[in-house]
Amino acid sequence: DSCPFFWGKTLAASPRSMGLSLSNHGCACPSMPKGSPNRQNSDFDEKIEQIVEAQVTQLSATSSRSQLSRINLRSTTQEYNNDMSHGLLERAEEGPSAAGDDLKWLHWLLGQHWPYLKKSMEKVIKKELEPIIQEALPKPLNKISFQDIDFGDVMPNFSDIHPVFDIQNDFKGVSLEMGVTWHCAGKIVMVLDPVRIGLDNISLEGTVLLKLRPILDRLPIIGGMQITMLSPPQVQWNFTGGLALGLQMDVVTRTLRKVVADILSDLLVVPNQIFVHWLEGHAIDIDMDILEFPEPEIVMRLCVCGVEGLDLDSYAHSCGWGCYTAQLSSYVMLQLGARNCQTPAIRSSESEGWFDLLVYTGDQHVNVEVFSQDITYQDVHLGIVEGLTVQNLVQQPEWKWPLSQRTDRGSEDKAMKVELSAKFFHLSPTSEFVPTGKGNADTQAFLFVHLRSCRGIKDDFCEGARIRFKVGDEEVLGKSSYYHPMVDDTAIATPTQKMVEHLWETSDLPEKEMMKLIVEMTGLSPEEVSSIVHSRPTFTMRWGQFVAIGVKDVDGMSVQISLELKKMPGVGYAKLEEPITADRLMEAEDWVLDQPIALKPDLMASGNRIFHSDEIELNARFKLRCVSMHKR
């Protein structure tokens, strides 16, 4: 039967912001309009009004502080069931699939680009993968480096393309889901003098989502392209050489496999994505943050209730999940996108099997694997749930899912099953309908941070900096920054760009009046002013990252922020003087705080070393959303 909660939205988040570039037309010098003053001013004001109105409408005024109530925990019984009857997401519209000969054009297109794509991947491995591997290895193994990288002439093969018209965070788009298989004919050689380690028989298998989004009602119609994966791909390779390292070779191989898996997840697995757009000059009324770092649609509260059907004779032990004998205990590994969870091998209560998981698309794969652990802590893989998605759990929230076993120990009449219980909740700017927690699933709210950029740090220290967020007992360390030099455009001089940013950030005037004032003062067009406001060219330290932080106690929430430079890892060079509180966020429109935040240098922590040349400001957007049984 068709389910009213059918899912079809697809989204993800990018490792780096592609940003907006300034227009190449216009002048930085003040100028007076020619022609009839009245006609010119009328058209001029109308143009400014249209642009500013488009910017203002990006945020919906849905709540105010006077409408708020403190956290009111609700039991998820009748209210939860009634809310579910309204459906969670809109149904997607599927198009005709393609396979076999229908994909010849795609393989031909890939063939034309393959030589350039190979070189690009080789540069990425050398520049980005090598330092991460070196950092993860202990001394003296951290001297390892890539000597030769050759991916050969065999290209990836695409199969079974399924097009879907869907909506992601209110942006319409077309998603192309396609299987990809690659058996690399090349070889990679790493060297740790004098030892050479080879990687060959490299293979990759997974599902790629190519999403054409957003769809516009004006040219260029399609505004960008997002590339992501619903689950981590299966990557395999064989090692050759390295015998001279002895036992240390095991450290190298395990580290390399983990680093590669982590990089692929951080780069491509939902919610992460690569986003490329061509919206320069067209992004006035488009929320670029949401396109580059899409936000979750809902929260799935998932419980691993138990495992039944263990074969006592084959495994020489008994009990379902959570039971323990002198020989063995069992546990379950969960994976949703890039998020991993594990149940305890021995649990004291049923509530320990609950987890709060953020859902970005109903097509996300839910990986469920069951392992046993004997008294010597040796792990044995017992089975995996094949092809489970969030859609399946929406349609069957209380179900025993069969496990596919990798051995022939089980029998049909004693097939193993894992029992899962799933509940789904909205993310809303209201604290009135927060469900009571269960075990580990006791998150009251989530703080979503779109971490964009920072200015004020000297150019030589903009690379490799990280932001540390602390909310209660939880700490989250962001990704490393990259340096984005400020473009000294001859059409728009650097001092003019700085002046536009300063006026926009510090003025108390309404946005329409501010736009008109800046245009009159600088001689720039409204489009150029809008481009500067969006791209913030003076912010040379860039991240392009989305951070989701679970909040256990919204009433007592406070957010501490510190900036750690690569030269001083673990030391906060600049910090927020006063934490961001729940009251401050709830007083903001739609519970969204989007303005530069000043960070104060801590010279005592830095040993009186100065790495900044101006006031340090962090450019980020903070959004607070409560877990809720009702959509608002």
Backbone torsions as a table, in degrees:
resi	resn	phi	psi	omega
1	ASP	NA	148.3	179.0
2	SER	-73.1	143.9	-177.3
3	CYS	-107.6	133.4	-179.7
4	PRO	-67.9	-7.9	-178.4
5	PHE	-106.2	26.5	179.9
6	PHE	-59.5	135.1	-176.4
7	TRP	-103.9	147.4	175.6
8	GLY	-153.9	0.2	-177.9
9	LYS	-78.6	144.2	178.6
10	THR	-132.3	134.1	179.7
11	LEU	-158.0	173.4	-179.4
12	ALA	-168.3	-168.4	-177.7
13	ALA	-138.2	145.4	-170.9
14	SER	-94.8	152.1	177.2
15	PRO	-72.0	-27.4	178.9
16	ARG	-143.9	144.7	175.6
17	SER	-76.8	129.5	176.7
18	MET	-74.3	-25.8	174.3
19	GLY	73.6	-179.1	177.8
20	LEU	-121.2	143.1	177.0
21	SER	-105.1	155.2	-179.0
22	LEU	-74.8	151.8	177.3
23	SER	-68.4	152.3	-178.2
24	ASN	-97.2	11.6	178.9
25	HIS	-119.2	169.0	-178.6
26	GLY	95.5	175.0	-175.7
27	CYS	-133.4	147.1	178.5
28	ALA	-83.1	-9.8	-177.0
29	CYS	-88.5	143.7	175.4
30	PRO	-61.3	140.0	178.3
31	SER	-146.2	153.3	179.7
32	MET	-99.9	137.3	177.6
33	PRO	-65.6	145.2	179.2
34	LYS	-97.3	164.6	177.0
35	GLY	93.7	-160.7	-177.8
36	SER	-67.4	121.8	-177.2
37	PRO	-61.0	-44.7	-177.1
38	ASN	-63.1	-47.0	-178.7
39	ARG	-64.6	-42.7	-179.5
40	GLN	-62.5	-47.0	-177.4
41	ASN	-64.7	-37.6	179.4
42	SER	-62.8	-49.7	178.7
43	ASP	-63.8	-38.5	-177.5
44	PHE	-63.0	-49.2	-180.0
45	ASP	-63.5	-39.8	-179.7
46	GLU	-63.2	-39.8	179.6
47	LYS	-65.2	-44.8	179.0
48	ILE	-62.8	-42.8	-179.2
49	GLU	-60.7	-41.1	179.8
50	GLN	-63.8	-42.8	-177.8
51	ILE	-68.0	-46.3	-178.0
52	VAL	-66.3	-40.4	177.8
53	GLU	-59.7	-37.4	178.8
54	ALA	-65.0	-37.1	178.9
55	GLN	-71.6	-41.4	-176.9
56	VAL	-63.8	-36.5	-175.8
57	THR	-76.4	1.1	178.5
58	GLN	-64.8	-32.4	-179.8
59	LEU	-107.9	131.5	179.5
60	SER	-90.9	131.1	179.6
61	ALA	-82.4	91.0	-172.8
62	THR	-106.6	-19.8	-176.7
63	SER	-148.3	154.3	175.1
64	SER	-133.8	164.0	-175.3
65	ARG	-61.5	-31.7	-177.9
66	SER	-68.5	-19.6	-178.2
67	GLN	-92.2	-3.7	-172.7
68	LEU	-81.7	151.5	167.3
69	SER	-130.9	153.2	179.3
70	ARG	-66.9	167.3	-174.3
71	ILE	-53.2	124.7	179.6
72	ASN	-121.7	95.9	-175.5
73	LEU	-69.1	133.6	-178.3
74	ARG	-117.9	146.6	174.5
75	SER	-76.6	135.0	-176.8
76	THR	-86.9	71.5	179.5
77	THR	-118.3	-102.9	-174.7
78	GLN	-66.0	-40.4	-179.2
79	GLU	-62.0	-41.6	-179.5
80	TYR	-62.2	-46.9	-177.7
81	ASN	-65.2	-39.7	179.3
82	ASN	-64.3	-40.8	-178.8
83	ASP	-64.4	-35.7	-178.9
84	MET	-64.8	-26.8	-176.6
85	SER	-66.7	-15.3	179.4
86	HIS	-84.5	-9.3	-178.5
87	GLY	85.7	154.8	-176.3
88	LEU	-101.3	-43.8	-178.1
89	LEU	-138.0	162.6	179.3
90	GLU	-75.2	149.5	179.2
91	ARG	-70.3	139.8	177.7
92	ALA	-86.9	152.7	178.0
93	GLU	-105.3	113.8	-176.6
94	GLU	-87.3	143.8	177.5
95	GLY	-105.0	-179.3	-179.5
96	PRO	-68.5	137.7	-179.8
97	SER	-82.7	165.3	179.0
98	ALA	-138.7	144.4	179.1
99	ALA	-159.0	170.6	174.7
100	GLY	59.9	-127.8	-176.7
101	ASP	-63.7	-22.6	179.3
102	ASP	-65.6	-14.3	-176.7
103	LEU	-103.5	9.9	-179.8
104	LYS	-59.7	-37.5	-179.7
105	TRP	-63.1	-36.4	-178.8
106	LEU	-68.9	-42.7	179.3
107	HIS	-68.4	-35.0	175.9
108	TRP	-64.0	-42.7	179.7
109	LEU	-63.4	-42.0	178.1
110	LEU	-63.9	-38.0	180.0
111	GLY	-61.4	-35.7	179.1
112	GLN	-68.4	-29.2	-176.8
113	HIS	-99.3	-9.7	-172.3
114	TRP	-57.5	-45.8	179.6
115	PRO	-57.2	-37.5	-179.8
116	TYR	-76.5	-36.3	179.1
117	LEU	-66.0	-38.8	177.7
118	LYS	-60.3	-47.4	-179.5
119	LYS	-62.3	-38.2	179.0
120	SER	-63.8	-44.2	179.8
121	MET	-65.6	-37.1	178.8
122	GLU	-63.6	-39.7	178.9
123	LYS	-67.5	-39.6	180.0
124	VAL	-63.7	-42.7	-179.7
125	ILE	-62.8	-44.1	-178.0
126	LYS	-69.1	-42.6	-173.4
127	LYS	-82.5	-37.9	-171.6
128	GLU	-109.6	-40.5	-177.5
129	LEU	-74.0	-41.3	-176.9
130	GLU	-58.8	-48.3	179.1
131	PRO	-61.7	-34.4	-179.9
132	ILE	-68.3	-41.6	177.6
133	ILE	-63.3	-43.6	179.9
134	GLN	-62.9	-38.3	179.8
135	GLU	-68.8	-31.5	-176.8
136	ALA	-81.1	-19.6	-177.2
137	LEU	-91.2	145.9	175.8
138	PRO	-76.3	162.4	175.2
139	LYS	-69.5	144.8	-1.5
140	PRO	-90.9	10.2	-177.4
141	LEU	-68.1	-17.2	-176.8
142	ASN	-74.5	4.7	174.5
143	LYS	-87.2	1.5	-177.0
144	ILE	-65.6	147.8	-179.5
145	SER	-151.1	161.7	177.2
146	PHE	-84.8	126.7	179.2
147	GLN	-97.7	-48.0	179.6
148	ASP	-132.2	135.6	176.4
149	ILE	-131.8	116.6	-179.6
150	ASP	-140.6	115.4	-179.6
151	PHE	-91.7	1.0	175.4
152	GLY	72.1	-169.6	-176.2
153	ASP	-104.2	-2.4	-179.8
154	VAL	-83.1	121.1	-177.0
155	MET	-89.7	161.1	170.4
156	PRO	-61.2	151.1	179.5
157	ASN	-113.2	128.4	179.8
158	PHE	-100.2	147.2	-179.5
159	SER	-147.5	150.8	170.4
160	ASP	51.9	73.9	176.4
161	ILE	-85.8	126.6	179.9
162	HIS	-118.4	109.4	178.4
163	PRO	-84.2	142.3	179.8
164	VAL	-140.2	130.7	170.3
165	PHE	-91.5	121.2	-174.7
166	ASP	-144.1	-176.7	-179.2
167	ILE	-130.4	129.5	179.6
168	GLN	-123.1	116.5	-178.9
169	ASN	47.8	43.5	178.0
170	ASP	73.6	6.4	174.8
171	PHE	-101.4	123.4	177.2
172	LYS	-75.9	149.8	179.2
173	GLY	-170.1	173.3	176.8
174	VAL	-117.5	124.7	179.6
175	SER	-107.4	133.6	176.7
176	LEU	-112.2	107.4	178.0
177	GLU	-92.8	125.1	-175.3
178	MET	-140.9	139.6	174.2
179	GLY	-78.7	144.2	179.1
180	VAL	-133.1	133.5	176.8
181	THR	-131.9	133.2	-178.7
182	TRP	-138.6	119.6	173.6
183	HIS	-110.1	96.3	-172.6
184	CYS	-69.4	132.1	179.5
185	ALA	-94.6	1.9	-178.5
186	GLY	-93.6	-163.3	-178.4
187	LYS	-153.5	147.7	177.7
188	ILE	-119.0	134.5	179.9
189	VAL	-120.5	126.6	174.5
190	MET	-111.0	150.9	-177.5
191	VAL	-130.0	135.9	172.5
192	LEU	-133.4	87.1	-168.3
193	ASP	-39.5	128.3	1.0
194	PRO	-98.2	19.0	-172.9
195	VAL	-91.2	136.3	175.4
196	ARG	-110.8	131.8	-179.4
197	ILE	-120.0	124.7	-178.8
198	GLY	-105.4	148.6	173.2
199	LEU	-122.6	118.7	177.2
200	ASP	-136.8	-179.0	-174.4
201	ASN	51.5	42.5	-179.0
202	ILE	-75.5	131.8	178.8
203	SER	-139.2	151.1	179.0
204	LEU	-140.4	137.4	178.3
205	GLU	-143.4	132.5	-179.9
206	GLY	-176.8	-170.0	179.9
207	THR	-122.2	124.9	-177.8
208	VAL	-106.7	140.2	174.1
209	LEU	-110.8	120.1	173.0
210	LEU	-107.4	115.2	-172.7
211	LYS	-116.9	123.2	177.9
212	LEU	-94.1	104.0	-171.6
213	ARG	-156.5	140.5	3.6
214	PRO	-89.3	158.2	172.1
215	ILE	-92.0	124.2	-174.5
216	LEU	-105.0	161.2	175.7
217	ASP	-95.8	20.3	178.6
218	ARG	-149.7	166.2	176.6
219	LEU	-62.5	139.8	12.0
220	PRO	-90.3	21.4	178.3
221	ILE	69.2	-64.6	176.3
222	ILE	-97.6	120.9	-172.0
223	GLY	-92.9	-14.7	-177.6
224	GLY	-173.8	-179.1	-177.8
225	MET	-139.7	129.5	177.8
226	GLN	-113.8	137.3	178.9
227	ILE	-124.1	125.6	-177.7
228	THR	-153.2	176.5	176.9
229	MET	-134.1	142.9	-177.3
230	LEU	-75.5	-25.4	178.8
231	SER	-151.3	160.0	-178.7
232	PRO	-60.2	138.3	178.4
233	PRO	-73.2	158.5	174.8
234	GLN	-86.0	114.2	-179.0
235	VAL	-116.7	126.7	-179.0
236	GLN	-130.4	150.7	171.2
237	TRP	-161.3	164.6	176.3
238	ASN	-111.0	144.4	175.5
239	PHE	-96.1	141.0	172.8
240	THR	-128.1	147.5	-178.8
241	GLY	76.3	-167.2	177.6
242	GLY	81.7	6.3	-178.2
243	LEU	-63.5	-29.5	-178.2
244	ALA	-65.6	-19.1	179.1
245	LEU	-77.6	-15.9	179.7
246	GLY	62.1	-131.4	-177.4
247	LEU	-66.0	-24.3	-179.5
248	GLN	-67.8	-20.2	178.4
249	MET	-62.4	-33.6	178.7
250	ASP	-64.4	-36.6	177.9
251	VAL	-64.2	-42.2	-179.6
252	VAL	-64.2	-47.2	-176.3
253	THR	-65.6	-43.9	-179.4
254	ARG	-65.7	-40.5	179.5
255	THR	-64.8	-43.0	-178.2
256	LEU	-63.6	-44.0	179.5
257	ARG	-63.0	-41.6	-179.4
258	LYS	-67.4	-43.1	-178.4
259	VAL	-63.5	-43.4	179.5
260	VAL	-62.5	-44.1	179.0
261	ALA	-62.4	-42.3	-179.3
262	ASP	-66.5	-40.4	-178.9
263	ILE	-66.0	-42.7	179.0
264	LEU	-62.8	-39.9	178.4
265	SER	-66.3	-44.5	-179.0
266	ASP	-66.8	-26.3	-175.5
267	LEU	-91.7	-42.4	-165.6
268	LEU	-127.3	-20.5	-172.5
269	VAL	-85.8	133.3	179.9
270	VAL	-45.7	127.5	16.4
271	PRO	-92.2	7.3	-177.9
272	ASN	-83.4	153.9	-177.1
273	GLN	-162.9	166.8	168.2
274	ILE	-106.0	126.7	-177.9
275	PHE	-121.8	123.7	176.4
276	VAL	-120.6	131.9	-179.1
277	HIS	-137.1	162.5	176.9
278	TRP	-132.0	52.9	-173.8
279	LEU	-105.3	12.1	178.6
280	GLU	-55.3	125.9	-179.3
281	GLY	83.5	-6.7	-179.9
282	HIS	-117.8	3.1	-169.9
283	ALA	-97.0	18.8	-176.0
284	ILE	-62.4	-41.5	-176.6
285	ASP	-108.8	25.4	-177.6
286	ILE	-121.4	131.4	178.2
287	ASP	-80.9	94.9	-176.2
288	MET	-67.3	-30.3	179.1
289	ASP	-58.8	-44.1	-177.9
290	ILE	-66.9	-35.4	178.5
291	LEU	-70.5	-37.8	-178.4
292	GLU	-81.8	-35.9	-179.9
293	PHE	-130.4	75.3	-177.4
294	PRO	-57.6	148.2	-177.7
295	GLU	-99.3	156.2	179.7
296	PRO	-65.0	151.7	179.5
297	GLU	-84.9	-45.8	-177.1
298	ILE	-148.7	178.5	175.7
299	VAL	-112.1	130.9	173.7
300	MET	-105.6	119.7	176.2
301	ARG	-96.9	104.6	-170.6
302	LEU	-111.8	135.8	178.7
303	CYS	-121.6	132.1	169.5
304	VAL	-91.9	103.5	-173.3
305	CYS	-79.9	-33.8	-179.3
306	GLY	169.4	171.5	176.7
307	VAL	-125.5	132.1	-179.7
308	GLU	-124.7	158.0	174.2
309	GLY	92.3	19.8	176.6
310	LEU	-65.3	135.6	179.9
311	ASP	-82.7	109.3	-174.8
312	LEU	-64.3	-39.4	-177.4
313	ASP	-69.3	-41.1	-176.7
314	SER	-72.1	-38.9	-175.0
315	TYR	-98.3	-6.8	177.9
316	ALA	57.7	35.9	175.5
317	HIS	-161.8	173.1	179.9
318	SER	-135.7	172.7	173.0
319	CYS	106.3	152.7	173.5
320	GLY	-87.2	-170.8	-177.4
321	TRP	-64.0	137.6	179.1
322	GLY	94.8	-16.6	178.3
323	CYS	-90.5	151.5	-175.1
324	TYR	-138.1	135.7	173.7
325	THR	-119.7	-179.0	179.1
326	ALA	-67.0	-17.8	-177.5
327	GLN	-96.6	-40.1	-167.0
328	LEU	-157.4	150.5	167.4
329	SER	-131.2	162.2	-178.5
330	SER	-126.0	153.8	178.4
331	TYR	-145.3	166.4	-175.4
332	VAL	-123.0	135.7	174.6
333	MET	-103.5	128.0	177.5
334	LEU	-113.7	141.2	174.4
335	GLN	-141.1	125.0	175.3
336	LEU	-125.9	107.4	-174.2
337	GLY	62.1	-127.0	180.0
338	ALA	-90.1	2.8	-177.4
339	ARG	-95.3	132.3	179.3
340	ASN	-120.2	139.6	176.7
341	CYS	-136.7	156.4	178.0
342	GLN	-143.0	132.3	174.4
343	THR	-77.0	153.5	177.1
344	PRO	-69.7	147.5	178.0
345	ALA	-65.6	-32.1	176.0
346	ILE	-127.1	120.1	-179.4
347	ARG	-117.0	146.7	-177.7
348	SER	-91.1	-20.6	179.5
349	SER	-151.6	162.1	-179.1
350	GLU	-64.8	-26.3	-176.0
351	SER	-66.6	-16.3	-179.2
352	GLU	-73.1	-7.7	-179.4
353	GLY	-95.0	7.2	-177.5
354	TRP	-95.8	144.4	178.4
355	PHE	-143.2	144.9	172.5
356	ASP	-97.4	121.6	-177.1
357	LEU	-125.1	132.5	177.5
358	LEU	-82.0	130.7	-177.7
359	VAL	-108.5	124.8	-179.8
360	TYR	-101.4	-25.0	177.6
361	THR	-158.1	143.8	-179.6
362	GLY	-68.1	-17.2	178.0
363	ASP	-84.1	0.3	178.3
364	GLN	-59.4	138.8	178.2
365	HIS	-80.3	133.6	175.5
366	VAL	-105.0	105.2	-178.1
367	ASN	-87.5	119.9	-179.4
368	VAL	-123.8	116.2	179.6
369	GLU	-127.4	140.6	-179.0
370	VAL	-111.2	132.3	179.4
371	PHE	-125.9	154.8	171.2
372	SER	-110.4	153.6	178.5
373	GLN	-137.6	117.1	-178.5
374	ASP	-86.0	-174.1	-173.3
375	ILE	-67.4	-17.9	176.8
376	THR	-92.8	7.4	178.5
377	TYR	65.0	29.6	173.5
378	GLN	-87.2	128.5	-177.2
379	ASP	-91.9	136.9	176.9
380	VAL	-126.1	127.9	-179.9
381	HIS	-77.3	121.8	-177.5
382	LEU	-97.4	-32.2	-178.7
383	GLY	172.3	168.4	-178.5
384	ILE	-140.3	144.0	174.3
385	VAL	-82.8	118.8	-175.5
386	GLU	-83.6	133.3	169.1
387	GLY	64.9	24.5	-178.9
388	LEU	-79.3	131.3	177.2
389	THR	-125.2	169.8	176.6
390	VAL	-62.9	-35.6	177.3
391	GLN	-55.5	-44.0	179.8
392	ASN	-60.3	-40.2	-178.2
393	LEU	-72.9	-29.7	174.5
394	VAL	-66.6	-40.6	-178.3
395	GLN	-75.4	-32.0	-180.0
396	GLN	-134.0	77.2	-173.8
397	PRO	-70.0	-23.2	177.3
398	GLU	-121.1	104.5	-172.7
399	TRP	-157.7	152.8	173.5
400	LYS	-102.4	113.4	-174.0
401	TRP	-97.1	128.9	-178.4
402	PRO	-67.1	144.5	178.3
403	LEU	-100.4	131.9	172.9
404	SER	-87.9	123.8	-176.2
405	GLN	-96.8	145.3	-179.6
406	ARG	-86.7	-2.1	176.9
407	THR	-127.2	176.8	179.9
408	ASP	-101.2	25.0	-176.8
409	ARG	-72.7	-31.1	-176.4
410	GLY	-82.7	163.3	176.9
411	SER	-124.2	162.2	-174.2
412	GLU	-63.0	-38.8	-176.9
413	ASP	-79.7	-8.7	176.9
414	LYS	-126.0	41.0	-179.1
415	ALA	-64.7	139.6	-179.7
416	MET	-79.5	142.5	177.2
417	LYS	-137.8	148.2	175.3
418	VAL	-114.6	129.5	-178.2
419	GLU	-92.9	124.7	179.5
420	LEU	-120.0	144.7	174.3
421	SER	-127.4	126.0	-175.3
422	ALA	-125.4	135.4	173.1
423	LYS	-126.0	146.9	-174.7
424	PHE	-123.5	136.5	-176.7
425	PHE	-133.7	154.4	179.1
426	HIS	-85.3	166.3	171.7
427	LEU	-113.4	117.6	-167.2
428	SER	-140.4	148.2	175.0
429	PRO	-82.3	55.0	175.5
430	THR	-151.4	144.9	-178.6
431	SER	-106.6	18.1	-172.4
432	GLU	-86.6	-20.0	-172.5
433	PHE	-131.1	44.8	179.9
434	VAL	-80.2	125.0	-179.0
435	PRO	-73.8	153.5	175.2
436	THR	-66.8	147.6	-178.0
437	GLY	-83.5	162.4	176.3
438	LYS	-137.0	113.2	178.1
439	GLY	57.9	-127.4	178.7
440	ASN	-70.2	-18.2	-178.3
441	ALA	-89.8	69.8	-177.8
442	ASP	-125.6	27.7	-179.9
443	THR	-74.9	125.2	178.3
444	GLN	-87.6	-29.2	-177.1
445	ALA	-158.4	169.6	174.4
446	PHE	-128.2	138.2	173.4
447	LEU	-102.5	117.0	179.5
448	PHE	-101.1	126.0	-178.2
449	VAL	-119.0	120.8	170.7
450	HIS	-93.4	97.3	-176.3
451	LEU	-85.9	111.3	-173.7
452	ARG	-99.8	-66.8	-168.2
453	SER	-162.0	176.9	179.6
454	CYS	-149.1	150.3	175.8
455	ARG	-133.3	160.8	178.8
456	GLY	110.5	-23.2	178.8
457	ILE	-81.5	141.6	178.0
458	LYS	-59.1	144.8	-173.4
459	ASP	-54.4	-37.5	-175.9
460	ASP	-66.8	-13.2	-175.6
461	PHE	-118.4	13.4	-179.2
462	CYS	-79.7	-17.6	-178.4
463	GLU	-85.7	133.9	171.6
464	GLY	81.5	8.9	177.9
465	ALA	-78.6	153.9	-177.8
466	ARG	-136.4	149.6	176.3
467	ILE	-103.6	131.1	177.0
468	ARG	-107.5	123.5	176.2
469	PHE	-103.9	136.3	175.5
470	LYS	-128.3	117.2	177.8
471	VAL	-123.7	106.6	-175.2
472	GLY	64.1	-127.1	179.4
473	ASP	-89.9	-4.8	-176.6
474	GLU	-95.7	133.6	176.0
475	GLU	-120.6	138.0	177.8
476	VAL	-128.1	125.3	178.6
477	LEU	-103.6	120.6	-177.0
478	GLY	-71.7	176.9	179.2
479	LYS	-76.2	167.2	179.6
480	SER	-72.2	144.5	-179.7
481	SER	-82.2	166.2	171.5
482	TYR	-129.3	156.9	-176.6
483	TYR	-89.0	127.1	178.3
484	HIS	-119.9	97.4	-175.4
485	PRO	-61.4	145.2	179.5
486	MET	-74.3	129.5	-178.1
487	VAL	-83.1	122.0	177.4
488	ASP	-90.7	78.3	-177.0
489	ASP	-69.4	131.2	-179.6
490	THR	-65.4	-26.2	180.0
491	ALA	-79.0	-33.9	179.1
492	ILE	-127.4	102.2	-174.4
493	ALA	-66.4	153.2	-178.5
494	THR	-57.3	-45.7	178.1
495	PRO	-59.3	-34.6	178.7
496	THR	-66.9	-41.9	177.9
497	GLN	-60.9	-44.3	179.0
498	LYS	-62.3	-40.7	-179.0
499	MET	-64.7	-41.8	179.5
500	VAL	-61.4	-46.5	179.2
501	GLU	-60.7	-44.7	-177.5
502	HIS	-64.4	-46.2	-179.6
503	LEU	-62.2	-42.7	-177.1
504	TRP	-66.4	-36.6	-175.1
505	GLU	-81.1	-28.4	-172.1
506	THR	-103.7	-15.3	-174.9
507	SER	-76.7	145.3	175.4
508	ASP	-97.4	2.8	-179.9
509	LEU	-69.8	153.5	171.4
510	PRO	-58.3	152.3	-172.6
511	GLU	-61.4	-36.5	178.9
512	LYS	-62.1	-45.5	-179.7
513	GLU	-68.2	-36.7	-179.9
514	MET	-65.6	-42.2	177.9
515	MET	-59.8	-46.9	-178.4
516	LYS	-63.4	-40.8	-179.5
517	LEU	-64.4	-44.5	-178.6
518	ILE	-65.4	-41.1	178.5
519	VAL	-60.7	-43.1	-179.0
520	GLU	-68.8	-35.6	-177.3
521	MET	-75.5	-35.8	-172.5
522	THR	-101.3	-21.8	-175.1
523	GLY	79.4	5.7	177.5
524	LEU	-78.3	158.8	174.5
525	SER	-78.3	159.3	176.5
526	PRO	-57.6	-35.2	179.0
527	GLU	-65.0	-39.5	-179.9
528	GLU	-68.5	-40.1	177.1
529	VAL	-62.4	-44.2	179.1
530	SER	-62.0	-38.3	179.2
531	SER	-64.1	-41.2	178.0
532	ILE	-65.2	-42.8	-179.6
533	VAL	-61.3	-37.5	-179.3
534	HIS	-76.1	-43.3	-171.3
535	SER	-87.2	-21.8	179.7
536	ARG	46.8	67.5	-173.1
537	PRO	-63.9	-22.7	-179.2
538	THR	-79.4	-7.3	176.8
539	PHE	-87.7	94.3	-170.6
540	THR	-89.7	-14.2	174.3
541	MET	-95.1	116.1	-172.6
542	ARG	-119.8	148.6	173.8
543	TRP	-121.6	-60.8	-172.9
544	GLY	67.2	66.0	-173.0
545	GLN	-142.2	146.2	174.8
546	PHE	-112.6	128.6	-178.4
547	VAL	-121.6	129.4	176.1
548	ALA	-115.3	122.0	-176.6
549	ILE	-120.1	123.3	177.6
550	GLY	-74.3	139.0	-179.0
551	VAL	-117.2	120.1	-179.2
552	LYS	-83.9	-30.9	-177.8
553	ASP	-134.1	100.1	-177.2
554	VAL	-68.0	-40.6	-177.9
555	ASP	-57.5	-39.6	-177.0
556	GLY	-99.8	15.5	-175.2
557	MET	-68.8	135.0	170.4
558	SER	-145.0	139.7	-175.1
559	VAL	-111.7	116.4	174.5
560	GLN	-96.9	139.2	-177.8
561	ILE	-131.3	133.2	175.8
562	SER	-138.2	147.9	179.2
563	LEU	-104.5	122.7	179.9
564	GLU	-112.5	121.7	-179.8
565	LEU	-84.2	153.8	179.9
566	LYS	-59.4	-32.4	-179.7
567	LYS	-70.8	-20.1	-177.6
568	MET	-133.0	68.1	-178.0
569	PRO	-62.9	135.8	178.3
570	GLY	82.2	-2.7	-179.2
571	VAL	-114.0	127.0	179.3
572	GLY	-79.0	105.0	-179.6
573	TYR	-72.8	-38.3	178.3
574	ALA	-136.4	142.5	-173.6
575	LYS	-136.3	159.7	174.0
576	LEU	-74.1	127.8	-177.3
577	GLU	-67.1	-44.1	178.3
578	GLU	-124.7	133.6	-177.3
579	PRO	-65.4	154.9	174.0
580	ILE	-82.4	122.9	-175.9
581	THR	-102.9	166.8	177.2
582	ALA	-62.3	-38.2	179.5
583	ASP	-59.8	-42.9	-179.3
584	ARG	-63.3	-41.1	179.5
585	LEU	-70.7	-39.2	-178.2
586	MET	-71.4	-23.5	177.1
587	GLU	-78.8	-19.5	179.5
588	ALA	-76.4	156.2	-179.3
589	GLU	-63.8	126.5	179.9
590	ASP	60.3	21.0	-179.2
591	TRP	60.5	36.9	-179.3
592	VAL	-123.2	125.4	176.6
593	LEU	-111.2	113.6	-175.7
594	ASP	-134.6	87.7	178.5
595	GLN	-161.3	153.2	178.9
596	PRO	-58.4	138.8	-178.2
597	ILE	-115.7	126.1	-178.6
598	ALA	-76.5	134.4	174.0
599	LEU	-113.8	132.2	-177.0
600	LYS	-96.9	125.4	178.5
601	PRO	-61.8	141.3	176.5
602	ASP	-108.0	88.5	-175.0
603	LEU	-67.9	-25.3	177.2
604	MET	-67.0	-40.8	178.9
605	ALA	-68.4	-30.7	-178.0
606	SER	-91.0	5.0	-178.7
607	GLY	66.4	35.2	-179.6
608	ASN	63.5	17.0	173.4
609	ARG	-84.8	135.2	-175.1
610	ILE	-109.8	122.3	-178.8
611	PHE	-119.1	9.6	179.6
612	HIS	-119.1	152.8	-179.5
613	SER	-117.4	-5.1	-177.8
614	ASP	-155.6	178.2	175.9
615	GLU	-60.1	134.1	-177.3
616	ILE	-88.2	121.9	-179.9
617	GLU	-128.6	135.5	178.9
618	LEU	-101.9	128.6	179.4
619	ASN	-102.8	106.4	-177.1
620	ALA	-152.7	158.0	175.4
621	ARG	-116.8	130.0	-179.4
622	PHE	-112.2	128.1	179.5
623	LYS	-129.9	126.4	178.5
624	LEU	-103.8	130.7	179.1
625	ARG	-136.3	125.9	177.5
626	CYS	-83.9	145.4	169.9
627	VAL	-69.5	126.1	-169.8
628	SER	-139.3	147.7	176.9
629	MET	-85.2	-6.0	179.2
630	HIS	-131.2	142.4	179.0
631	LYS	-85.0	140.3	-179.9
632	ARG	-130.4	NA	NA
